[in-house]
Amino acid sequence: MNDIFDKRLARPMLIGNQSEPFNSPEYLFELKFDGIRCLAYIDRKSVDLRNKRNKELINQFPELSNIFSSVNGQCILDGEIIVLKNGKPDFYEVQKRTVITDFFKIKLLSEKYPATFVVYDLIYLDNDLLIDIPIEERINKLPRLINEDNRISISKVIENTGIELFNIVKSKELEGVVAKRKGSKYFFEKRSTDWIKFKYLVDDDFVLCGYIQKDNNMTSFILGKYDSSNNLKYYGHVTLGASIRTLDQYNYTIIKHHPFNCDLPKGNDNAVWIEPNLVCIVQYMPSNKEGMRQPVCKGIREDKETKECRE
């Protein structure tokens, strides 16, 4: 059983469905955090943080390197790395850390906006793999295992009232709620319908095709998606919540002409076009009308291919 821990073989279980909010005595409900999914391998002397692709994260989040001192055993914890800004999780601040390699910059950010690891599941404890026991038994072990502080905390779970929790999420403009079926087991890398999300803020992925720098020092990204014929279709602009220097952290190539298989509307005369090799995440509020309401670019994601961004 130690191979799971020593060889870092665990992989996160994934949400398998999305629905309208509901109440049910058969489910546990908790906040959906706007952060980076992470498995934490913890023993009494060290912590190793891994993202969904099993990439090490501890160098990007040095403020989490001592959370092992708040954990009473060898374990694998499933959770989310979040960074709070103005009292709310800020995906841009946490995602920005994953691409910075300069130690001094990382140290400054870790002091200005320190991260927290929010734990919502326990899949291994002291040589016992727990994936086959019910979720409520797994999470009931967490309060005895973890001494909560500013760097590590346990996700709060409620029963029955998913709609009430979702209404709170809407009032605070948070991301959403996750409903987890009582009695459910944990399946590595599987999208399970035992886990359901209610999303208030919607995320969607687009191909980054270019950018426009504006007079007010703001930047807009130009977006696209592939259609069923593998043609890249124009999807408009989204304002980047940061300097264009953010893009310089990634490898991209400027090209002379736009990559779309169509004529473009007005407003793209000053565009800088790039090869469509990057995927950006756009978050917006749901709307009954066509298009996105109050879209904001959350950043670049490295765990998805551009060809996966489809209509």
JOFENWO-V687264 format. One record per backbone hydrogen bond with DSSP energy under -1.0 kcal/mol. CO is the residue of the C=O (numbers start at 0). NH is the residue of the N-H. If there is no record, write none. Layout:
CO|NH / CO|NH
//
This chain:
0|3 / 1|5 / 2|6 / 3|8 / 13|191 / 16|196 / 23|26 / 25|181 / 26|159 / 27|179 / 28|157 / 29|177 / 32|34 / 35|80 / 37|78 / 38|49 / 39|76 / 40|47 / 41|74 / 45|42 / 47|40 / 48|56 / 49|38 / 50|53 / 54|50 / 56|59 / 60|63 / 61|64 / 63|66 / 65|68 / 66|69 / 67|70 / 69|146 / 73|125 / 74|41 / 75|122 / 76|39 / 77|119 / 77|120 / 78|37 / 79|117 / 80|35 / 81|115 / 82|89 / 84|87 / 87|84 / 89|93 / 90|94 / 91|95 / 95|98 / 101|105 / 102|106 / 103|107 / 104|108 / 105|109 / 106|110 / 107|111 / 108|112 / 115|81 / 116|152 / 117|79 / 118|154 / 120|77 / 122|129 / 123|75 / 124|127 / 127|124 / 129|132 / 130|185 / 133|137 / 134|138 / 135|139 / 137|140 / 138|141 / 140|144 / 141|145 / 144|71 / 150|116 / 151|148 / 152|118 / 157|28 / 158|160 / 159|23 / 159|161 / 160|164 / 161|165 / 162|166 / 163|167 / 164|168 / 165|169 / 166|170 / 167|171 / 168|173 / 174|199 / 174|200 / 175|31 / 176|197 / 177|29 / 178|195 / 179|27 / 180|183 / 183|134 / 186|189 / 189|13 / 191|15 / 191|194 / 193|180 / 194|15 / 195|178 / 196|18 / 197|176 / 201|283 / 203|281 / 205|279 / 206|223 / 208|273 / 209|221 / 210|271 / 211|219 / 213|216 / 217|213 / 218|239 / 219|211 / 220|237 / 221|208 / 222|234 / 223|206 / 224|232 / 225|310 / 226|229 / 230|226 / 231|260 / 232|224 / 235|222 / 237|220 / 238|296 / 242|245 / 243|246 / 245|248 / 246|249 / 252|274 / 267|270 / 271|210 / 272|254 / 274|276 / 277|207 / 278|300 / 279|205 / 280|297 / 281|203 / 282|295 / 283|201 / 284|292 / 292|284 / 295|282 / 298|280 / 304|307 / 305|308 / 307|309 / 308|225
//
